[in-house]
Amino acid sequence: MVTKTWTAIGLMSGTSMDGVDAAIISTDGETLDDLGPHLTLPYEPAFRERLRDLIAGKGDIGAVEEELTGDHARAVTVLLRSAGMNAKEIDVIGFHGHTILHNPDDGNTWQIGDGAKLAKETGIDVVFDLRAADVAAGGQGAPLAPVFHRALSGRMMRPLAVLNIGGVANVTWIGGGDEDLIGFDTGPGNALLDDWVRRHTGEPFDRDGALAASGRASPVKLAKLLTHPYFKQKPPKSLDRDDFVGFTSEALKDQSPADGAALLTAFTVESIAQSVNHLPLPPMQWIVVGGGRHNQAIMGGLRTRLEGEVISGEDVNWSGDAVEAQAFGFLAVRSRLGLPISYPGTTGAPQPMSGGVFVPKP
């Protein structure tokens, strides 16, 4: 039987609000034929602030959604131009949009992004709203990348963990069998630290972990932060970007910029380390993707606290900045084929589930 190879573009706007990640992949929906060009189109600072306000419950949702969709359409245009390709060569776009609310225990997840507008502006079929069906069925709607991580890791040694450190950190545990797949949010990633650094230094993030490295994390305060009930909760489980904001405010109240950065960095590291308690076996290797892999304070902490080798995606020839965008291209193809994109072990869905809303090009 001849299996069609799809060429897809995946688009991701993550909780760090850096911009639009866009990537081209070729796949039959089960295996990966090729990982093509990718790029990040940074958001303008003024738009990033409007998006930040929207997540805080302020602003015009329709206007921000329209601008966000336009930025995604431009990312597609720039990516195709850089790849020497045109829209007719792309079968489908996987459009994540941007999460402004994620409270799956109450049946709510909301990713803004106008799929019909994106299909019209790009001239390419679009699959979007990929989390809603899972949440409606009682799942967490996140993380969705584990099925892609399984395809990406191929025949690597197992058990293996893929650790994505974006605004929130999440882990995929891949065991020896086809169905040995577990995924959940471990706790804070970069979001708390980014917000702290921006507020106290004006910089968008702690470059190379330098600020944290110059400070000291209070063991007492860290121990208090780790009492949050989320860490005892068994997976599947997921978080909203700002779920820990109120909880950390007291611990940060009297901290210097450096000590606060050190505390939040240690909080990210230790919450990841404690996630091993929810895994069937310790991973032999941790492959770190997402922006957090650039933070040497985080990476050094992980190497100290985790059993198994801790490496970045680039060490196995992955692009750590493109993995999530690639995942949503892969998920869009699986959606079109009616294949599962979430599983009981990754989101808590009642059974393997497909998802997404399809919008054909005009």
Secondary structure as GFF3:
##gff-version 3
##sequence-region A 1 362
A	DSSP	beta_strand	6	12	.	.	.	ID=ss1
A	DSSP	beta_strand	19	27	.	.	.	ID=ss2
A	DSSP	beta_strand	32	42	.	.	.	ID=ss3
A	DSSP	alpha_helix	45	55	.	.	.	ID=ss4
A	DSSP	alpha_helix	61	83	.	.	.	ID=ss5
A	DSSP	three_ten_helix	87	89	.	.	.	ID=ss6
A	DSSP	beta_strand	92	95	.	.	.	ID=ss7
A	DSSP	beta_strand	98	103	.	.	.	ID=ss8
A	DSSP	three_ten_helix	104	106	.	.	.	ID=ss9
A	DSSP	beta_strand	108	112	.	.	.	ID=ss10
A	DSSP	alpha_helix	115	122	.	.	.	ID=ss11
A	DSSP	beta_strand	126	128	.	.	.	ID=ss12
A	DSSP	alpha_helix	132	136	.	.	.	ID=ss13
A	DSSP	alpha_helix	146	153	.	.	.	ID=ss14
A	DSSP	beta_strand	160	165	.	.	.	ID=ss15
A	DSSP	beta_strand	168	174	.	.	.	ID=ss16
A	DSSP	beta_strand	181	188	.	.	.	ID=ss17
A	DSSP	alpha_helix	191	201	.	.	.	ID=ss18
A	DSSP	three_ten_helix	207	209	.	.	.	ID=ss19
A	DSSP	alpha_helix	210	213	.	.	.	ID=ss20
A	DSSP	alpha_helix	219	225	.	.	.	ID=ss21
A	DSSP	three_ten_helix	229	231	.	.	.	ID=ss22
A	DSSP	alpha_helix	245	252	.	.	.	ID=ss23
A	DSSP	alpha_helix	257	274	.	.	.	ID=ss24
A	DSSP	three_ten_helix	275	278	.	.	.	ID=ss25
A	DSSP	beta_strand	285	289	.	.	.	ID=ss26
A	DSSP	three_ten_helix	291	294	.	.	.	ID=ss27
A	DSSP	alpha_helix	296	305	.	.	.	ID=ss28
A	DSSP	beta_strand	309	312	.	.	.	ID=ss29
A	DSSP	three_ten_helix	313	316	.	.	.	ID=ss30
A	DSSP	alpha_helix	323	337	.	.	.	ID=ss31
A	DSSP	alpha_helix	344	347	.	.	.	ID=ss32
A	DSSP	beta_strand	357	359	.	.	.	ID=ss33
###
